[in-house]
């Protein structure tokens, strides 16, 4: 616990740090053009729990799809082993320095789920590896698609990744008076770039509606700013309808069978995006079926949206883990680096295996197939397309 004078000093330091971050954002150039790269490095981080199992399977399928360019040297897979909770705890850092250097030597990263310590855990209170990676690599956009054709669901969520309640989540404190304070941050530059990415995606993919989700009626300074800036960007896209919703009613409308068909593209702050995309993934079959992309101008990272499932490993069920989340993320990775045909094949194969044929089903136990067996099923299906 600290006194009020130290609290003021810490708050000033936080603001100074955010000013430096804004300056760095303004100094960045444009997005990487992967079509112009002669060599693309895909870093592979297994993570914790079931992470190495499902990540290995995703890498195996990616190597199958990219076989020609792996053989000719355009694509290189690079294993990065140091992102485990044991190594992070030993170093006392969310991402050890040597691991961060390895990550920055890659163009894109395929990452398994990582454990984030919480109160009562055996691990020290280090920051989430996900949050740290998003900040260090400036992966400002978390993109999560959810599609269930028979229910009229075709959603793409653009969650701001580097601000909001998460960016300073480990920087709160308690004063001697028993007052605990956490912080949330919204910047002009950070909001404008996520809004521009969302509207640009909508325009390029022939979507005619973007929904802004906040709690701007209550959280006026930060959420209010996010709403106004997104609306201003929307005014530059007259062919796209912009509407805005509060996060509480949006969670209800996603389960409204009539209204949910109207939604297409969402843009929203970090915390709300984390919550609502887990809800959305349930319509598709649960968080185990959903992948996500974390996009920046220079780097990109693709991952499952679920956790590391340590209980599965303790119970000896790791080999039965569902790889679909990582395979969906792999399809996003392929699209991002310019291999759209391969991405489409993987997506079509997953749709067929998961929703149509269902010749093999993953249950997480020996009542279903193993992770490797499902990967083989997907690759056999790709060959038939």
QUIQUI-V144361 format. One record per helix or strand of 2 or more residues. SS is the DSSP state (helix for helix, strand for strand). FROM is the first residue (numbers start at 1). TO is the last residue. If there is no record, write none. Layout:
<<SS;FROM;TO> <SS;FROM;TO>>
This chain:
<<helix;4;27> <helix;34;36> <strand;40;45> <helix;51;65> <helix;67;71> <strand;75;79> <helix;85;91> <helix;97;104> <strand;108;111> <helix;129;136> <strand;141;148> <helix;149;151> <strand;153;160> <strand;173;175> <strand;180;181> <helix;188;204> <strand;209;214> <helix;222;234> <strand;241;246> <helix;247;253> <helix;259;262> <strand;265;268> <helix;270;284> <helix;287;289> <strand;291;295> <strand;300;304> <helix;310;314> <helix;318;320> <helix;324;336> <helix;340;356> <helix;371;384>>
